[in-house]
């Protein structure tokens, strides 16, 4: 096998916004995107430079200084030092601290079409990220492959899985950096697994060595920069944040209506029910079973009357059946994947022999989106994209298969993303001003612009529950703020204890969905005995109480890219304890809450509380951080802690997000010695009117030194659904029995006081 190394620079040209360096082996292009982002692309051809992920364009002029030995590109907060002979890249902070650099011996090289970048491995270097990957929080010593695959019985060590997010964050010497390898071929990441602690490396089977380097010096800022580059999520439909009940399959409209009626009869809050593949006519996409779902609109209308939304599954495979509309239209317009000789590729999935749409073609995406009228006209507002790795029986689509001018190995990792894009764009168009909810199994970087994700077909045991939470936290690092798991495990038989424990963790999972495989026991909350049903109900009610906090936190995700479920590495990057495998599953839920997952067979757990002060959410007990505590963890009380100074808006329990509620917004504040603030956000939760100013936003500021709490004047034209505010103080001086609210005295009873919700500034003094 021929191996070629990137050699010496022999021509350097700056033209417009790109610096081009020519070597005997390749052309190197360097762009500056921002003071903290530099792109490097090393290419042996002058092919298409389009990106599925990146939505930004580079800045106008890269500033550089050239000497005999090197080029120095100064972006502002990030420098790139390029050694000319041989061409090697070193990224530094503004004050020349080394963040990451090529291995001096091997740098960038090719073995056949495979391109690899070998990089120096620092002694204390840690790696986090890559999205949906098994293993530990710290990826050091591990290697991974990105090749979107259907892996229905994966284990806590399986790789690859369903999604590709080739973005990681490196940490060493008190510094941090990010690297996004924008290449959709099968790719590889090795974080010092087998290199005698000398090198890490990444590469791909083909394409360019095309990466973006991020030099901001906090993990949160790197995430903000990465999501600026690749896009951020829209505000989700409020109803999608409630409890979701799913199964493969509820076999008829009557069965689903019975499930809905039972939720309402048992007064267990819920917002979403699902139709898996059996709602269709012979598993044909965009059809309804004429017997079991004979009147789809009447069925969905009845669900709507009970306050439910319906999500229906949609797979990419189009059944080969003349007379079936999508088949006929796809064949007539050449919308399907082919072999090089023009024959249409055939793979078998649920409907039998199928063709597969070429979602890389804009006309195909538009056609696909228009096809959703079969669902939207019935009232469906949620759309679940499955089997879109793409998956076929046998799991080995030939590399000869083409999507237009692109062969399968070039774009497999982006297929699911482009299907999600087509689904989102089409349903958004069909629903008018309503926000669709899109959920996809397969994904690539940038999917957050279109869809939520879940972690695929997990299993009903504790290790999978803990793995799922690590995956959700890791997905948050790569921009996927809306992510979830199959609560209870897709396959297998959960014990009642596991079901209860997993449900309690689901309260603090961005997407709270219970789902199970055909042939397994039913998983609805009332299937586990009265005692367990009461615990599950209590925990689901807690989710609904937290919705004002959760929705406001999603506004933060929409604005900054910060996820809702956050590995502790975001806020406590340099605390060695958080990388300990004993504590690596712990996470922050939004700004204020620390959650410690616990196995279903354990009823006490060692919990590491980072520096600061913390309060047990359920009891109010106060703890000093920076140490390990042994926390009680009965099935009725998952260990959850509020950070000192935390500001958490809540509401009283509603049965679904359509309910108006009692009009009282509770603002809970836990005393701390440092000032804190929180952006509270509301809109109608359904439409895109927020994009034109129809929102309600205000800052809540807690200042212990001034002994006051301030609610800033409300911004936006939306009128809050809450006409009263109940302020609830935790851990404050017991001697405080009165508050002064905008100059008026109010009594404080059991740490709480109620007052009108004015749009003007509200100032609250406490002594």
Secondary structure, DSSP 8 states (H G I E B T S, - for coil): --EEE---EEEEEEETTEEEEEESS-EEEEEEEETTEEEEEEESS------SS------S---EEE-SSEEEEE-SSEEEEEETTTTEEEEEETT--EEEEB-TTT-EEEETTEEEEEEE--TT-EEEE-SS--S-SS-TT-EEEE-----TT--TT--S-SEE--EEEEEETTEEEEEEE---SSEEEESSSSSTTSEEEEEESSS-EEEEEE--SSHHHHHHHHHHHH-------GGGGS-EE--TT--SHHHHHHHHHHHHHHT----EEEE-GGGSSTT-TT---TTTTTTHHHHHHHHHHTT-EEEEEEESEEE--TT-HHHHHHHHTT-B-B-TTS-B--EEETTEEEEEB-TTSHHHHHHHHHTTHHHHTTT--EEEEESTTT--TTS---TT-EETTEEHHHHHHHHHHHHHHHHHHHHHHHTTTB--EEEESSEETTGGGT-EEE--S-BSSHHHHHHHHHHHHHHHHTT--SEEEEET-SBS---HHHHHHHHHHHTTSSEEEE---TTS---SGGGG-HHHHHHHHHHHHHHHHTHHHHHHHHHHHHHH---SEEETTTT-TT-GGGGSTTTTT-EEETTTEEE----TT-SEEEEEE-SSEEEETTT--EEESSEEEEEE--TT---EEEETT-EEEEE---SSTTS---SEEEEEEE--SS-EEEEEEE--SSBSGGGGT--EEEEEEEETTTTEEEE---BSS---S-SEEEEEEES--TT--EEEETTEEEE-BTTEEEEE--SS-EEEEE-
